[in-house]
Amino acid sequence: MSRRQASIIKYVGDAYSNESIAIGLIGLSDTNICYFKTSPRKINVAKRLNKNASQLIDFTLNQFRSKLELDTRNSIPYSAIQGEKEFLLKLHHYYNGLIQFSEPIKFSQESNFEELFIKHVDNQIIGPLDENKLTKETNYKSVIKKQLHLPLKDKIDVEYIIEKGALNSLYFDFPIDAIGVNGRIYTAKALDLNQYSKRSAELQKQIAEYESLIERLKIFSNIRGLDDSSNEFYLIIEPYRGESSSVAELYNLLSSEKLPSIQVILPNQIESSFNNKVISNNATKFSDFLEV
């Protein structure tokens, strides 16, 4: 019997009405080869409908893509890590936020993955269906990836989402650039102030949510017997170059005054202020500690 299955990757903007936009497709062949495609056009539609969710959409899809690429590089068959036909079904049950996976559907030998993509996701793709990058990286994102994500990706969690409910009374998903633990908790959140020149309210919201997350991490560390007084929380920003007076005022506040519990650093201070501490103290992944 054929095991050829596929799941539609959906953006779900309203959990109550279950209205969704098909933004990608993932499929498995008879030999458990995995296919994964996304539609930049449909992703941009989703972002236009919910501008506040733009970063979280990118974060979730990039994290998922990294997972697939890691398994592929390690030559781990998907049947070994997920249980053959259960792989797509587990994705369907696990992802229940803004990004969701449909129940797996079987497809016949006569159909191929590209045809399914055109039929169910995007029939306006021009040219070959190469795997698509979600967005063009800004220079700031490239710096953060080079200075923070890549040096620490095998040591602690990077580009990680702390999901709502993972910590006591946490009622929102929060994307964090780096988080690790070893006797204390280390976090780093990078914010591109220049990206939010016209959306200062969203910038303020992210800082407020980071502060709220930190309070919950303090409670968590206390419950788990960590030294909550020595936790280290960092906010990474670069000088603001735009013309928004509200963002400029916020940058001046962040760069000149100490936020409660948060150390504000520049991108060129990441290695000396954050990475070296994480590495020298042998910090490990927070996700592993969370599951214990």
C-alpha positions as a Markdown table, in Angstrom:
| # | Residue | x | y | z |
|---|---|---|---|---|
| 1 | Met | 0.0 | 0.0 | 0.0 |
| 2 | Ser | 1.3 | 3.5 | -0.9 |
| 3 | Arg | 2.3 | 5.7 | 2.0 |
| 4 | Arg | 2.4 | 8.9 | -0.1 |
| 5 | Gln | 0.9 | 11.6 | 2.1 |
| 6 | Ala | 0.8 | 15.3 | 2.2 |
| 7 | Ser | -0.3 | 18.0 | 4.6 |
| 8 | Ile | -1.3 | 21.6 | 3.8 |
| 9 | Ile | 0.5 | 24.2 | 5.9 |
| 10 | Lys | -2.0 | 26.8 | 6.9 |
| 11 | Tyr | -2.0 | 30.3 | 8.4 |
| 12 | Val | -5.0 | 30.4 | 10.8 |
| 13 | Gly | -5.8 | 34.0 | 11.8 |
| 14 | Asp | -8.9 | 33.2 | 13.8 |
| 15 | Ala | -9.0 | 30.0 | 15.9 |
| 16 | Tyr | -12.8 | 30.4 | 16.5 |
| 17 | Ser | -13.9 | 30.7 | 12.9 |
| 18 | Asn | -11.0 | 28.5 | 11.7 |
| 19 | Glu | -10.5 | 30.7 | 8.6 |
| 20 | Ser | -7.2 | 29.9 | 7.1 |
| 21 | Ile | -4.9 | 30.5 | 4.1 |
| 22 | Ala | -2.9 | 27.7 | 2.5 |
| 23 | Ile | 0.8 | 28.9 | 2.6 |
| 24 | Gly | 2.7 | 25.7 | 2.0 |
| 25 | Leu | 2.8 | 22.0 | 1.6 |
| 26 | Ile | 4.8 | 19.1 | 3.1 |
| 27 | Gly | 4.7 | 15.6 | 1.8 |
| 28 | Leu | 6.2 | 12.1 | 2.3 |
| 29 | Ser | 7.0 | 9.6 | -0.4 |
| 30 | Asp | 6.8 | 5.9 | -0.2 |
| 31 | Thr | 10.5 | 5.8 | 0.9 |
| 32 | Asn | 9.9 | 8.6 | 3.5 |
| 33 | Ile | 11.6 | 11.3 | 1.5 |
| 34 | Cys | 10.3 | 14.6 | 2.7 |
| 35 | Tyr | 9.2 | 17.4 | 0.4 |
| 36 | Phe | 8.6 | 20.9 | 1.7 |
| 37 | Lys | 7.5 | 24.1 | -0.2 |
| 38 | Thr | 6.1 | 27.4 | 0.8 |
| 39 | Ser | 4.5 | 30.2 | -1.2 |
| 40 | Pro | 6.0 | 33.7 | -0.6 |
| 41 | Arg | 2.9 | 35.2 | -2.3 |
| 42 | Lys | 0.5 | 33.5 | 0.1 |
| 43 | Ile | 2.7 | 34.2 | 3.1 |
| 44 | Asn | 2.7 | 37.9 | 2.2 |
| 45 | Val | -1.1 | 37.8 | 2.0 |
| 46 | Ala | -1.2 | 36.3 | 5.6 |
| 47 | Lys | 1.2 | 39.0 | 6.8 |
| 48 | Arg | -0.9 | 41.8 | 5.3 |
| 49 | Leu | -4.0 | 40.5 | 7.1 |
| 50 | Asn | -2.2 | 40.4 | 10.4 |
| 51 | Lys | 0.9 | 42.7 | 10.5 |
| 52 | Asn | 1.4 | 42.1 | 14.2 |
| 53 | Ala | 2.0 | 38.4 | 13.4 |
| 54 | Ser | 4.6 | 38.9 | 10.7 |
| 55 | Gln | 7.6 | 38.1 | 12.8 |
| 56 | Leu | 6.0 | 35.0 | 14.5 |
| 57 | Ile | 5.0 | 33.6 | 11.1 |
| 58 | Asp | 8.6 | 33.8 | 9.8 |
| 59 | Phe | 9.9 | 32.5 | 13.1 |
| 60 | Thr | 7.7 | 29.4 | 13.2 |
| 61 | Leu | 8.3 | 28.5 | 9.5 |
| 62 | Asn | 12.1 | 29.1 | 9.8 |
| 63 | Gln | 12.3 | 27.0 | 12.9 |
| 64 | Phe | 10.4 | 24.2 | 11.2 |
| 65 | Arg | 12.6 | 24.4 | 8.1 |
| 66 | Ser | 15.7 | 24.2 | 10.3 |
| 67 | Lys | 14.3 | 21.1 | 11.9 |
| 68 | Leu | 13.8 | 19.4 | 8.5 |
| 69 | Glu | 17.2 | 20.5 | 7.3 |
| 70 | Leu | 18.9 | 19.1 | 10.4 |
| 71 | Asp | 17.3 | 15.7 | 10.1 |
| 72 | Thr | 18.2 | 15.6 | 6.4 |
| 73 | Arg | 21.8 | 16.5 | 7.1 |
| 74 | Asn | 22.0 | 13.8 | 9.7 |
| 75 | Ser | 20.4 | 11.3 | 7.3 |
| 76 | Ile | 17.8 | 10.3 | 9.8 |
| 77 | Pro | 14.8 | 8.7 | 8.0 |
| 78 | Tyr | 11.6 | 10.3 | 9.0 |
| 79 | Ser | 10.2 | 6.9 | 9.8 |
| 80 | Ala | 12.8 | 6.5 | 12.5 |
| 81 | Ile | 12.1 | 9.8 | 14.3 |
| 82 | Gln | 8.3 | 10.0 | 13.8 |
| 83 | Gly | 7.0 | 6.6 | 13.1 |
| 84 | Glu | 6.3 | 6.4 | 9.4 |
| 85 | Lys | 2.8 | 7.5 | 8.6 |
| 86 | Glu | 2.5 | 9.2 | 12.0 |
| 87 | Phe | 4.9 | 12.0 | 11.0 |
| 88 | Leu | 2.4 | 14.2 | 9.3 |
| 89 | Leu | -0.3 | 13.3 | 11.8 |
| 90 | Lys | 1.9 | 14.4 | 14.7 |
| 91 | Leu | 2.5 | 17.8 | 12.9 |
| 92 | His | -1.3 | 18.1 | 12.6 |
| 93 | His | -1.8 | 17.6 | 16.3 |
| 94 | Tyr | 1.3 | 19.5 | 17.6 |
| 95 | Tyr | 1.1 | 22.8 | 15.7 |
| 96 | Asn | -2.1 | 24.6 | 16.8 |
| 97 | Gly | -1.1 | 28.2 | 16.8 |
| 98 | Leu | -1.0 | 30.7 | 13.9 |
| 99 | Ile | 0.7 | 28.0 | 11.7 |
| 100 | Gln | -1.1 | 24.7 | 11.5 |
| 101 | Phe | -0.9 | 21.5 | 9.4 |
| 102 | Ser | -4.0 | 19.9 | 7.9 |
| 103 | Glu | -4.8 | 16.2 | 8.5 |
| 104 | Pro | -2.6 | 14.1 | 6.2 |
| 105 | Ile | -4.2 | 13.2 | 2.8 |
| 106 | Lys | -3.0 | 10.4 | 0.6 |
| 107 | Phe | -2.1 | 11.0 | -3.0 |
| 108 | Ser | -1.8 | 8.6 | -5.8 |
| 109 | Gln | 1.2 | 7.5 | -7.8 |
| 110 | Glu | -0.2 | 9.5 | -10.7 |
| 111 | Ser | 0.1 | 12.8 | -8.7 |
| 112 | Asn | 3.3 | 14.4 | -7.9 |
| 113 | Phe | 4.2 | 16.9 | -5.2 |
| 114 | Glu | 4.4 | 19.9 | -7.5 |
| 115 | Glu | 1.0 | 19.3 | -8.9 |
| 116 | Leu | -0.4 | 19.0 | -5.4 |
| 117 | Phe | 1.3 | 22.3 | -4.5 |
| 118 | Ile | -0.3 | 24.1 | -7.5 |
| 119 | Lys | -3.7 | 22.6 | -6.8 |
| 120 | His | -3.9 | 23.1 | -3.0 |
| 121 | Val | -1.6 | 26.0 | -2.3 |
| 122 | Asp | -0.7 | 28.4 | -5.1 |
| 123 | Asn | -1.5 | 28.1 | -8.8 |
| 124 | Gln | 0.2 | 31.4 | -9.6 |
| 125 | Ile | 3.8 | 30.2 | -9.1 |
| 126 | Ile | 5.9 | 31.1 | -12.1 |
| 127 | Gly | 9.0 | 29.0 | -12.9 |
| 128 | Pro | 10.3 | 26.0 | -11.1 |
| 129 | Leu | 9.1 | 25.2 | -7.6 |
| 130 | Asp | 12.4 | 25.5 | -5.8 |
| 131 | Glu | 12.1 | 25.7 | -2.0 |
| 132 | Asn | 11.3 | 29.3 | -1.3 |
| 133 | Lys | 12.9 | 31.7 | 1.2 |
| 134 | Leu | 10.3 | 33.5 | 3.2 |
| 135 | Thr | 11.7 | 37.0 | 3.0 |
| 136 | Lys | 14.9 | 38.7 | 2.1 |
| 137 | Glu | 17.1 | 39.0 | 5.1 |
| 138 | Thr | 17.8 | 42.5 | 6.4 |
| 139 | Asn | 21.4 | 43.4 | 7.3 |
| 140 | Tyr | 20.4 | 43.4 | 10.9 |
| 141 | Lys | 19.0 | 39.8 | 10.7 |
| 142 | Ser | 22.2 | 38.7 | 9.0 |
| 143 | Val | 24.3 | 40.2 | 11.8 |
| 144 | Ile | 22.2 | 38.5 | 14.5 |
| 145 | Lys | 22.4 | 35.2 | 12.7 |
| 146 | Lys | 26.2 | 35.5 | 12.3 |
| 147 | Gln | 26.9 | 36.8 | 15.7 |
| 148 | Leu | 24.4 | 34.9 | 17.8 |
| 149 | His | 22.4 | 32.1 | 16.2 |
| 150 | Leu | 25.3 | 30.3 | 14.4 |
| 151 | Pro | 27.9 | 30.4 | 17.2 |
| 152 | Leu | 25.4 | 29.0 | 19.7 |
| 153 | Lys | 23.0 | 26.8 | 17.7 |
| 154 | Asp | 24.6 | 23.5 | 18.9 |
| 155 | Lys | 24.8 | 24.7 | 22.6 |
| 156 | Ile | 21.5 | 26.3 | 23.5 |
| 157 | Asp | 18.2 | 27.0 | 21.9 |
| 158 | Val | 18.3 | 29.7 | 19.2 |
| 159 | Glu | 15.4 | 31.0 | 17.1 |
| 160 | Tyr | 13.1 | 29.3 | 19.6 |
| 161 | Ile | 9.5 | 29.9 | 20.4 |
| 162 | Ile | 8.4 | 29.7 | 24.1 |
| 163 | Glu | 4.8 | 28.6 | 23.6 |
| 164 | Lys | 1.9 | 29.9 | 25.6 |
| 165 | Gly | 1.2 | 27.6 | 28.6 |
| 166 | Ala | 4.9 | 26.4 | 28.7 |
| 167 | Leu | 5.4 | 28.7 | 31.7 |
| 168 | Asn | 2.9 | 29.4 | 34.5 |
| 169 | Ser | 0.2 | 31.9 | 33.2 |
| 170 | Leu | 2.1 | 32.6 | 29.9 |
| 171 | Tyr | -0.8 | 33.5 | 27.6 |
| 172 | Phe | 1.1 | 34.2 | 24.4 |
| 173 | Asp | 3.7 | 32.6 | 22.1 |
| 174 | Phe | 7.0 | 34.5 | 22.3 |
| 175 | Pro | 9.9 | 34.1 | 19.8 |
| 176 | Ile | 13.3 | 34.4 | 21.5 |
| 177 | Asp | 16.6 | 34.5 | 19.7 |
| 178 | Ala | 18.5 | 32.5 | 22.3 |
| 179 | Ile | 17.8 | 30.8 | 25.6 |
| 180 | Gly | 19.9 | 28.4 | 27.7 |
| 181 | Val | 20.3 | 27.2 | 31.2 |
| 182 | Asn | 23.0 | 26.0 | 33.6 |
| 183 | Gly | 22.2 | 27.0 | 37.2 |
| 184 | Arg | 20.7 | 30.1 | 35.8 |
| 185 | Ile | 18.7 | 31.2 | 32.8 |
| 186 | Tyr | 20.3 | 33.1 | 29.9 |
| 187 | Thr | 18.1 | 34.8 | 27.3 |
| 188 | Ala | 18.8 | 37.1 | 24.4 |
| 189 | Lys | 16.1 | 39.0 | 22.3 |
| 190 | Ala | 17.1 | 41.0 | 19.3 |
| 191 | Leu | 14.9 | 43.9 | 18.2 |
| 192 | Asp | 15.5 | 45.8 | 15.0 |
| 193 | Leu | 14.3 | 49.3 | 16.0 |
| 194 | Asn | 14.8 | 50.6 | 12.4 |
| 195 | Gln | 12.3 | 48.0 | 11.1 |
| 196 | Tyr | 9.5 | 49.4 | 13.3 |
| 197 | Ser | 9.8 | 53.1 | 12.4 |
| 198 | Lys | 6.2 | 53.2 | 11.4 |
| 199 | Arg | 5.0 | 50.7 | 14.0 |
| 200 | Ser | 6.4 | 51.9 | 17.3 |
| 201 | Ala | 3.4 | 50.5 | 19.2 |
| 202 | Glu | 4.4 | 47.0 | 18.0 |
| 203 | Leu | 7.9 | 47.6 | 19.2 |
| 204 | Gln | 6.7 | 48.7 | 22.6 |
| 205 | Lys | 4.4 | 45.6 | 22.7 |
| 206 | Gln | 7.3 | 43.2 | 22.1 |
| 207 | Ile | 9.4 | 44.8 | 24.9 |
| 208 | Ala | 6.5 | 44.6 | 27.3 |
| 209 | Glu | 6.0 | 41.0 | 26.4 |
| 210 | Tyr | 9.7 | 40.3 | 26.9 |
| 211 | Glu | 9.5 | 41.9 | 30.4 |
| 212 | Ser | 6.4 | 39.8 | 31.1 |
| 213 | Leu | 8.1 | 36.6 | 29.9 |
| 214 | Ile | 11.1 | 37.4 | 32.2 |
| 215 | Glu | 8.9 | 37.6 | 35.2 |
| 216 | Arg | 7.5 | 34.2 | 34.5 |
| 217 | Leu | 11.0 | 32.8 | 33.9 |
| 218 | Lys | 12.0 | 34.1 | 37.3 |
| 219 | Ile | 9.1 | 32.2 | 38.9 |
| 220 | Phe | 10.0 | 29.1 | 36.9 |
| 221 | Ser | 13.7 | 29.2 | 37.9 |
| 222 | Asn | 12.7 | 29.6 | 41.5 |
| 223 | Ile | 10.4 | 26.6 | 41.3 |
| 224 | Arg | 13.0 | 24.5 | 39.6 |
| 225 | Gly | 15.7 | 25.3 | 42.1 |
| 226 | Leu | 17.8 | 27.6 | 40.0 |
| 227 | Asp | 19.5 | 30.8 | 41.3 |
| 228 | Asp | 16.9 | 33.2 | 40.1 |
| 229 | Ser | 18.9 | 36.2 | 41.3 |
| 230 | Ser | 21.7 | 35.4 | 38.8 |
| 231 | Asn | 19.5 | 35.0 | 35.7 |
| 232 | Glu | 20.8 | 37.0 | 32.8 |
| 233 | Phe | 18.4 | 38.6 | 30.3 |
| 234 | Tyr | 19.6 | 40.6 | 27.3 |
| 235 | Leu | 18.0 | 42.9 | 24.8 |
| 236 | Ile | 20.0 | 43.5 | 21.6 |
| 237 | Ile | 19.4 | 46.7 | 19.7 |
| 238 | Glu | 21.3 | 48.9 | 17.3 |
| 239 | Pro | 21.3 | 52.7 | 17.0 |
| 240 | Tyr | 18.1 | 54.0 | 15.6 |
| 241 | Arg | 18.5 | 55.8 | 12.3 |
| 242 | Gly | 15.0 | 56.7 | 11.4 |
| 243 | Glu | 12.8 | 59.8 | 11.8 |
| 244 | Ser | 10.1 | 58.5 | 14.2 |
| 245 | Ser | 10.2 | 60.7 | 17.3 |
| 246 | Ser | 8.6 | 57.9 | 19.4 |
| 247 | Val | 11.1 | 55.3 | 18.4 |
| 248 | Ala | 14.0 | 57.7 | 18.9 |
| 249 | Glu | 12.7 | 58.5 | 22.3 |
| 250 | Leu | 12.4 | 54.8 | 23.1 |
| 251 | Tyr | 16.0 | 54.1 | 21.8 |
| 252 | Asn | 17.4 | 56.9 | 24.0 |
| 253 | Leu | 15.6 | 55.4 | 27.0 |
| 254 | Leu | 16.8 | 51.9 | 26.3 |
| 255 | Ser | 20.4 | 52.9 | 25.6 |
| 256 | Ser | 20.8 | 55.3 | 28.5 |
| 257 | Glu | 18.8 | 53.8 | 31.4 |
| 258 | Lys | 18.8 | 50.3 | 32.8 |
| 259 | Leu | 15.6 | 48.3 | 32.3 |
| 260 | Pro | 14.6 | 46.3 | 35.3 |
| 261 | Ser | 16.3 | 42.8 | 35.0 |
| 262 | Ile | 17.3 | 43.4 | 31.3 |
| 263 | Gln | 20.8 | 44.3 | 30.1 |
| 264 | Val | 20.7 | 46.3 | 26.8 |
| 265 | Ile | 23.7 | 45.6 | 24.4 |
| 266 | Leu | 24.7 | 46.4 | 20.9 |
| 267 | Pro | 25.1 | 43.7 | 18.2 |
| 268 | Asn | 28.9 | 44.1 | 18.4 |
| 269 | Gln | 28.8 | 43.3 | 22.1 |
| 270 | Ile | 27.0 | 39.9 | 21.6 |
| 271 | Glu | 30.2 | 37.8 | 21.7 |
| 272 | Ser | 31.8 | 39.4 | 24.8 |
| 273 | Ser | 28.6 | 40.0 | 26.8 |
| 274 | Phe | 26.5 | 37.0 | 26.0 |
| 275 | Asn | 28.1 | 34.2 | 24.0 |
| 276 | Asn | 31.3 | 34.0 | 26.1 |
| 277 | Lys | 29.2 | 33.6 | 29.3 |
| 278 | Val | 27.0 | 30.9 | 27.7 |
| 279 | Ile | 30.0 | 28.9 | 26.5 |
| 280 | Ser | 32.2 | 29.3 | 29.5 |
| 281 | Asn | 29.4 | 28.3 | 31.9 |
| 282 | Asn | 28.5 | 25.3 | 29.7 |
| 283 | Ala | 24.9 | 26.3 | 29.3 |
| 284 | Thr | 22.5 | 23.8 | 27.6 |
| 285 | Lys | 19.2 | 24.0 | 25.9 |
| 286 | Phe | 16.3 | 25.4 | 27.8 |
| 287 | Ser | 13.9 | 23.1 | 25.9 |
| 288 | Asp | 15.6 | 20.0 | 27.3 |
| 289 | Phe | 15.4 | 21.4 | 30.9 |
| 290 | Leu | 11.7 | 22.4 | 30.3 |
| 291 | Glu | 10.8 | 18.8 | 29.5 |
| 292 | Val | 12.5 | 17.3 | 32.6 |
